[in-house]
Amino acid sequence: MTSEGFDRDAARAAPDVSFEELVALMPDEIRDAFPPDRWQLEKLWALDLKVEPVEIADLVWMFDLPLWQLNGERFKVTPNQVAETPMNFRAHYERVMNADLDFPINLVAYRGRLVVLDGIHRLLKAHFLRRRWIEATIATATQLQACAP
């Protein structure tokens, strides 16, 4: 997992940290939700994975995780907070509403459930639009390990 895998633009606004420092900053709920592997987003995108529909209801559990930064501080905002009070989190809300649903989200199967590695803003937009399904790729743990730096 890398900071890239959470929120590329928001991570740019937060101070650069090493992978070890990033993991140390993570709340337990984030650390428990994601595979412990270090990976690169560009390598994830480059995997030859089938795009398939995934039911949004299977992914909404992630909306309770503090995945996004606020004022340069990582892991402070949940997608549900943005959904409930969008004007309090304008940058994230705008990013959600500008998200391009033509691109699939990227998932990994981990601990018996699907985890969003890239595409939380797209997922939240699809949820706002009351869609039942979203196009996604699903990597295995082995495939994710192949995305190491």
Salt bridges, closest charged atoms under 4 A:
ASP7 OD2 - HIS92 ND1 3.92
ASP7 OD1 - ARG95 NH1 2.24
ASP7 OD2 - HIS121 NE2 3.90
ASP9 OD1 - ARG12 NH1 2.53
ASP9 OD2 - ARG95 NE 3.67
ASP28 OD1 - ARG31 NH1 2.64
GLU55 OE2 - ARG132 NE 3.21
GLU73 OE2 - LYS76 NZ 3.25
ASP118 OD1 - ARG8 NH1 2.86
ASP118 OD2 - ARG122 NH2 2.87
